[in-house]
């Protein structure tokens, strides 16, 4: 989230009205609900995790053991099993 100076984007009357309620403090203005992005969409985290999880599943299908995958991806065996389960459901 970047900061924007109010005087660069808001009319003077709006700034004066806001100053009546909160003078010199920071105010967070949330996005409109129709403009919200899901977690990880903005910075690509969601896509990179999706790619990683698919890679884990393909390796598992080709014979890799859960313990080896956990070590390779620095995840717990439980996390690897959860990823495998989710990927199986996605394929169905």
Backbone as JSON Lines, residues from 0, in Angstrom:
{"i":0,"aa":"X","n":[0.85,-1.17,0.0],"ca":[0.0,0.0,0.0],"c":[0.89,1.23,0.0]}
{"i":1,"aa":"X","n":[0.65,2.1,-0.94],"ca":[1.44,3.32,-0.98],"c":[0.64,4.5,-0.41]}
{"i":2,"aa":"X","n":[1.36,5.47,0.07],"ca":[0.7,6.65,0.63],"c":[0.58,7.71,-0.47]}
{"i":3,"aa":"X","n":[-0.53,8.41,-0.42],"ca":[-0.79,9.48,-1.38],"c":[-1.12,10.73,-0.58]}
{"i":4,"aa":"X","n":[-0.56,11.86,-0.98],"ca":[-0.87,13.11,-0.29],"c":[-2.26,13.57,-0.67]}
{"i":5,"aa":"X","n":[-3.05,13.86,0.34],"ca":[-4.46,14.22,0.13],"c":[-4.6,15.42,-0.8]}
{"i":6,"aa":"X","n":[-3.73,16.42,-0.63],"ca":[-3.88,17.62,-1.45],"c":[-3.58,17.36,-2.93]}
{"i":7,"aa":"X","n":[-2.98,16.2,-3.24],"ca":[-2.73,15.85,-4.64],"c":[-3.92,15.17,-5.31]}
{"i":8,"aa":"X","n":[-4.87,14.65,-4.5],"ca":[-5.96,13.88,-5.09],"c":[-7.36,14.31,-4.65]}
{"i":9,"aa":"X","n":[-7.45,15.08,-3.58],"ca":[-8.77,15.46,-3.07],"c":[-9.0,16.97,-3.2]}
{"i":10,"aa":"X","n":[-10.26,17.35,-3.43],"ca":[-10.58,18.77,-3.45],"c":[-10.39,19.39,-2.06]}
{"i":11,"aa":"X","n":[-10.1,20.67,-2.03],"ca":[-9.85,21.38,-0.79],"c":[-11.01,21.23,0.2]}
{"i":12,"aa":"X","n":[-12.25,21.26,-0.3],"ca":[-13.42,21.16,0.56],"c":[-13.46,19.79,1.28]}
{"i":13,"aa":"X","n":[-13.07,18.75,0.58],"ca":[-13.07,17.4,1.17],"c":[-11.99,17.31,2.24]}
{"i":14,"aa":"X","n":[-10.83,17.87,1.96],"ca":[-9.75,17.88,2.95],"c":[-10.18,18.62,4.21]}
{"i":15,"aa":"X","n":[-10.82,19.77,4.05],"ca":[-11.28,20.54,5.21],"c":[-12.32,19.78,6.01]}
{"i":16,"aa":"X","n":[-13.18,19.05,5.33],"ca":[-14.19,18.24,6.0],"c":[-13.53,17.12,6.8]}
{"i":17,"aa":"X","n":[-12.57,16.44,6.22],"ca":[-11.85,15.37,6.91],"c":[-11.11,15.93,8.12]}
{"i":18,"aa":"X","n":[-10.53,17.13,7.97],"ca":[-9.79,17.75,9.07],"c":[-10.67,18.05,10.27]}
{"i":19,"aa":"X","n":[-11.98,18.21,10.07],"ca":[-12.89,18.42,11.18],"c":[-12.93,17.18,12.09]}
{"i":20,"aa":"X","n":[-12.74,16.01,11.49],"ca":[-12.85,14.75,12.24],"c":[-11.5,14.22,12.68]}
{"i":21,"aa":"X","n":[-10.5,14.39,11.85],"ca":[-9.18,13.85,12.17],"c":[-8.13,14.77,11.56]}
{"i":22,"aa":"X","n":[-7.49,15.54,12.4],"ca":[-6.57,16.58,11.94],"c":[-5.12,16.12,12.08]}
{"i":23,"aa":"X","n":[-4.47,15.91,10.96],"ca":[-3.05,15.57,10.98],"c":[-2.73,14.12,11.27]}
{"i":24,"aa":"X","n":[-3.73,13.26,11.32],"ca":[-3.52,11.83,11.59],"c":[-3.61,11.06,10.27]}
{"i":25,"aa":"X","n":[-3.19,9.81,10.33],"ca":[-3.3,8.94,9.16],"c":[-4.68,8.29,9.11]}
{"i":26,"aa":"X","n":[-5.21,8.18,7.91],"ca":[-6.5,7.54,7.72],"c":[-6.34,6.5,6.62]}
{"i":27,"aa":"X","n":[-6.8,5.28,6.89],"ca":[-6.79,4.23,5.87],"c":[-8.14,4.23,5.18]}
{"i":28,"aa":"X","n":[-8.13,4.32,3.87],"ca":[-9.36,4.26,3.1],"c":[-9.32,2.95,2.32]}
{"i":29,"aa":"X","n":[-10.2,2.0,2.68],"ca":[-10.17,0.69,2.03],"c":[-10.65,0.75,0.58]}
{"i":30,"aa":"X","n":[-10.24,-0.26,-0.16],"ca":[-10.69,-0.38,-1.55],"c":[-12.19,-0.64,-1.58]}
{"i":31,"aa":"X","n":[-12.81,-0.32,-2.69],"ca":[-14.19,-0.73,-2.9],"c":[-14.18,-2.25,-2.99]}
{"i":32,"aa":"X","n":[-15.24,-2.88,-2.52],"ca":[-15.26,-4.34,-2.49],"c":[-15.09,-4.94,-3.88]}
{"i":33,"aa":"X","n":[-15.59,-4.29,-4.91],"ca":[-15.44,-4.83,-6.25],"c":[-14.02,-4.7,-6.81]}
{"i":34,"aa":"X","n":[-13.19,-3.9,-6.15],"ca":[-11.81,-3.72,-6.6],"c":[-10.79,-4.49,-5.76]}
{"i":35,"aa":"X","n":[-11.27,-5.18,-4.73],"ca":[-10.34,-5.91,-3.86],"c":[-9.68,-7.05,-4.61]}
{"i":36,"aa":"X","n":[-8.43,-7.29,-4.27],"ca":[-7.69,-8.4,-4.85],"c":[-7.54,-9.48,-3.79]}
{"i":37,"aa":"X","n":[-7.55,-10.71,-4.24],"ca":[-7.37,-11.83,-3.31],"c":[-5.93,-11.86,-2.84]}
{"i":38,"aa":"X","n":[-5.72,-12.55,-1.71],"ca":[-4.39,-12.65,-1.14],"c":[-3.41,-13.16,-2.19]}
{"i":39,"aa":"X","n":[-2.27,-12.48,-2.32],"ca":[-1.18,-12.93,-3.18],"c":[-1.32,-12.61,-4.65]}
{"i":40,"aa":"X","n":[-2.42,-11.99,-5.06],"ca":[-2.59,-11.68,-6.48],"c":[-1.71,-10.52,-6.93]}
{"i":41,"aa":"X","n":[-1.56,-9.54,-6.09],"ca":[-0.83,-8.33,-6.48],"c":[0.66,-8.59,-6.67]}
{"i":42,"aa":"X","n":[1.27,-9.37,-5.78],"ca":[2.72,-9.56,-5.84],"c":[3.14,-10.91,-6.45]}
{"i":43,"aa":"X","n":[2.18,-11.73,-6.88],"ca":[2.51,-12.98,-7.54],"c":[2.72,-14.17,-6.62]}
{"i":44,"aa":"X","n":[2.56,-13.98,-5.32],"ca":[2.76,-15.08,-4.38],"c":[1.79,-16.23,-4.65]}
{"i":45,"aa":"X","n":[0.56,-15.9,-4.92],"ca":[-0.45,-16.93,-5.17],"c":[-0.04,-17.82,-6.35]}
{"i":46,"aa":"X","n":[0.42,-17.21,-7.43],"ca":[0.83,-17.99,-8.6],"c":[2.07,-18.83,-8.33]}
{"i":47,"aa":"X","n":[3.03,-18.29,-7.6],"ca":[4.25,-19.06,-7.33],"c":[3.96,-20.25,-6.42]}
{"i":48,"aa":"X","n":[3.05,-20.09,-5.45],"ca":[2.67,-21.21,-4.59],"c":[1.89,-22.26,-5.37]}
{"i":49,"aa":"X","n":[1.05,-21.81,-6.28],"ca":[0.29,-22.73,-7.11],"c":[1.24,-23.57,-7.98]}
{"i":50,"aa":"X","n":[2.24,-22.9,-8.54],"ca":[3.23,-23.59,-9.36],"c":[4.02,-24.6,-8.52]}
{"i":51,"aa":"X","n":[4.46,-24.17,-7.33],"ca":[5.21,-25.05,-6.43],"c":[4.38,-26.26,-6.03]}
{"i":52,"aa":"X","n":[3.14,-26.04,-5.67],"ca":[2.28,-27.14,-5.24],"c":[2.04,-28.14,-6.37]}
{"i":53,"aa":"X","n":[1.87,-27.64,-7.58],"ca":[1.69,-28.51,-8.73],"c":[2.96,-29.34,-8.99]}
{"i":54,"aa":"X","n":[4.1,-28.71,-8.81],"ca":[5.4,-29.38,-8.95],"c":[5.54,-30.5,-7.91]}
{"i":55,"aa":"X","n":[5.17,-30.21,-6.69],"ca":[5.22,-31.21,-5.61],"c":[4.33,-32.39,-5.97]}
{"i":56,"aa":"X","n":[3.12,-32.12,-6.43],"ca":[2.18,-33.18,-6.77],"c":[2.73,-34.05,-7.91]}
{"i":57,"aa":"X","n":[3.27,-33.42,-8.94],"ca":[3.83,-34.18,-10.07],"c":[4.98,-35.08,-9.61]}
{"i":58,"aa":"X","n":[5.82,-34.57,-8.74],"ca":[6.93,-35.37,-8.22],"c":[6.4,-36.54,-7.39]}
{"i":59,"aa":"X","n":[5.37,-36.29,-6.61],"ca":[4.77,-37.35,-5.79],"c":[4.2,-38.45,-6.69]}
{"i":60,"aa":"X","n":[3.49,-38.05,-7.73],"ca":[2.9,-39.0,-8.68],"c":[4.0,-39.82,-9.37]}
{"i":61,"aa":"X","n":[5.14,-39.2,-9.61],"ca":[6.22,-39.91,-10.3],"c":[7.05,-40.78,-9.36]}
{"i":62,"aa":"X","n":[6.69,-40.79,-8.05],"ca":[7.33,-41.72,-7.13],"c":[8.12,-41.14,-5.98]}
{"i":63,"aa":"X","n":[8.23,-39.83,-5.91],"ca":[8.94,-39.23,-4.78],"c":[8.19,-39.53,-3.49]}
{"i":64,"aa":"X","n":[8.91,-39.76,-2.43],"ca":[8.33,-40.0,-1.12],"c":[8.02,-38.67,-0.43]}
{"i":65,"aa":"X","n":[7.02,-38.7,0.44],"ca":[6.6,-37.5,1.17],"c":[7.76,-36.91,1.97]}
{"i":66,"aa":"X","n":[8.52,-37.76,2.63],"ca":[9.64,-37.28,3.45],"c":[10.68,-36.55,2.6]}
{"i":67,"aa":"X","n":[10.95,-37.07,1.42],"ca":[11.93,-36.43,0.53],"c":[11.42,-35.09,0.03]}
{"i":68,"aa":"X","n":[10.14,-35.03,-0.31],"ca":[9.55,-33.76,-0.76],"c":[9.57,-32.72,0.36]}
{"i":69,"aa":"X","n":[9.27,-33.16,1.57],"ca":[9.29,-32.25,2.72],"c":[10.68,-31.65,2.91]}
{"i":70,"aa":"X","n":[11.68,-32.49,2.77],"ca":[13.06,-32.02,2.93],"c":[13.44,-31.08,1.79]}
{"i":71,"aa":"X","n":[13.08,-31.43,0.58],"ca":[13.43,-30.63,-0.6],"c":[12.79,-29.25,-0.58]}
{"i":72,"aa":"X","n":[11.53,-29.18,-0.12],"ca":[10.79,-27.91,-0.15],"c":[10.74,-27.2,1.21]}
{"i":73,"aa":"X","n":[11.45,-27.76,2.18],"ca":[11.5,-27.15,3.52],"c":[10.11,-27.0,4.12]}
{"i":74,"aa":"X","n":[9.3,-28.05,3.97],"ca":[7.95,-28.08,4.52],"c":[7.81,-29.31,5.4]}
{"i":75,"aa":"X","n":[6.8,-29.31,6.25],"ca":[6.55,-30.49,7.07],"c":[5.9,-31.57,6.19]}
{"i":76,"aa":"X","n":[6.0,-32.81,6.64],"ca":[5.36,-33.9,5.92],"c":[3.85,-33.69,5.88]}
{"i":77,"aa":"X","n":[3.31,-33.15,6.94],"ca":[1.88,-32.86,7.0],"c":[1.5,-31.84,5.91]}
{"i":78,"aa":"X","n":[2.32,-30.83,5.72],"ca":[2.06,-29.83,4.68],"c":[2.11,-30.46,3.29]}
{"i":79,"aa":"X","n":[3.08,-31.34,3.08],"ca":[3.19,-32.02,1.79],"c":[1.94,-32.86,1.54]}
{"i":80,"aa":"X","n":[1.49,-33.59,2.55],"ca":[0.28,-34.41,2.4],"c":[-0.95,-33.54,2.1]}
{"i":81,"aa":"X","n":[-1.03,-32.39,2.75],"ca":[-2.15,-31.47,2.51],"c":[-2.11,-30.97,1.07]}
{"i":82,"aa":"X","n":[-0.93,-30.61,0.58],"ca":[-0.77,-30.13,-0.8],"c":[-1.17,-31.23,-1.78]}
{"i":83,"aa":"X","n":[-0.72,-32.44,-1.54],"ca":[-1.04,-33.57,-2.41],"c":[-2.56,-33.79,-2.44]}
{"i":84,"aa":"X","n":[-3.18,-33.74,-1.28],"ca":[-4.64,-33.92,-1.19],"c":[-5.37,-32.83,-1.96]}
{"i":85,"aa":"X","n":[-4.93,-31.59,-1.8],"ca":[-5.58,-30.48,-2.51],"c":[-5.41,-30.6,-4.02]}
{"i":86,"aa":"X","n":[-4.22,-31.0,-4.45],"ca":[-3.96,-31.15,-5.88],"c":[-4.77,-32.31,-6.46]}
{"i":87,"aa":"X","n":[-4.95,-33.39,-5.7],"ca":[-5.78,-34.51,-6.16],"c":[-7.22,-34.04,-6.38]}
{"i":88,"aa":"X","n":[-7.73,-33.25,-5.42],"ca":[-9.09,-32.74,-5.54],"c":[-9.23,-31.82,-6.76]}
{"i":89,"aa":"X","n":[-8.2,-31.02,-7.01],"ca":[-8.23,-30.09,-8.14],"c":[-8.25,-30.84,-9.48]}
{"i":90,"aa":"X","n":[-7.63,-32.0,-9.5],"ca":[-7.58,-32.81,-10.74],"c":[-8.88,-33.54,-11.0]}
{"i":91,"aa":"X","n":[-9.69,-33.73,-9.97],"ca":[-10.93,-34.5,-10.11],"c":[-12.03,-33.72,-10.77]}
